Amino acid sequence: MQSRSIYKIPNGKLLKIFLEYNEKTNLIYELKITGDFFAYPEEAIEIIEKELKNALLNKEILIKKIDSIVKKNQIEFIGLNPEGLTQGILMCLK
């Protein structure tokens, strides 16, 4: 299943998500994250997209996984946070 969402993060920026996932298992096949937020280092979003492949589309699991990726890779966001990113991803579910 392919889906898109556009989400205005509370007190943040616009987030656009393109998600391809398995409807039966709720696992992420492909994820593309864009928007008018900033992430450092430059490859931060690519790292997150890659690390979330095969992740379960579940709020608690996604927040923990994104938090872990952010800490491990020393990622800094401006206008985005793990909760907002998780919400944007889950809005893609049909």
Secondary structure, 3 states (H helix, E strand, C coil): CEEEEEEECCCCCEEEEEEEECCCCCEEEEEEEEECCEEECCCHHHHHHHHCCCCECCHHHHHHHHHHHHHHCCCEEECCCHHHHHHHHHCCCC
